[in-house]
Structures are given as structure tokens and as C-alpha cells.
């Protein structure tokens, strides 16, 4: 029975820790706009692609078609 009590106390301590971390994250606005990260990655890739087409001078890649291997 002693081992069961220790296991219960350990699980309650972990649950309390998780609740504390969650409350901290909510208060620091880490859950304010979770969709923004997805769009930041998308737009950074888009900007890199535009810069590459400007450097190559190919007019944005119009008229080019790529097969499945990217050639």
C-alpha cells in the first residue's frame, strides 16, 4: 500500500506541475494566436522564392513546367 500512495502522490505532483505550466503559458499569451506560426513559415518560403526568381531573372517562372523529379 505504501508504494501505491507514493505513486498517487507522484501523479498528483505531476498534474499540479502541468497545471502550473499551462497557467503560466496562458498568462504570458503563448496561446494568443497559434495559427500565426503556420503562416510565418509559409510567407518566409514565399519571400525566398520571390527573391530567387528576381535573382535569376526568369520572370517568376512562367512557362516552366517541372516533372516529378523537379527537373
N, C-alpha and C positions, 0 to 999 in steps of 0.2 A: 504493500500500500504506500510505502514511503516513496518508491520510485514513481508511482502514479501521481502523487502530489507534486513531486519535482517537475514532472512532465507538464502538468496542468499549469503550474506557476511559470514555467518557461514559455509555454504557449501564450499565456496572458501577457507576459512581458513583451513578447514579440508583437502581439496585437497592439499593445499600447504604443510601442515604438512606431509601428506602421501608421497608426492614427496621428501620432505627433508629426511624422514626416509629411503626411497628407495635409494636415492643418497648416504647417509651415509653407508648403508649396502653394496652397490656396491664398494665404496671406501675402505671399511675395509675387502674386499674379503669374505663376508659371502655367496656369490653365486658362489664361485670358483668351488667347487666340491660337489654339493648337493646329489649326489648318494653315496658318501662315508659313510654317516650316516647309510644307509641301510646295507652296508657291514660290518660296525663295529659291529652292533648288531648281524648279522649272525655269524661272526667269533668268537665273545665272547661266544656265545652259543655253538659253535662247540668246543672251547677250554675247556669249563666247562664239556662238555660231554666226551671229551677225558680224562680229569683228573679223572672223576668219574669212567670210565672203568678201568683206571690204578689202582685206589684205590681198586676196587672190584676184580681185577684180573680175570675178565671173558673173557679176550682176545678180547675185542672190541664188545662183544655182538653177536658173530657169532653163528648161530644155534638157537637163541632165536626168538620166534615169539610172538607178543602181539596181544590180541584181541582188540576190540573197546574200552574196559574199561581200557586198559593199564596193565592188569594183565597177 
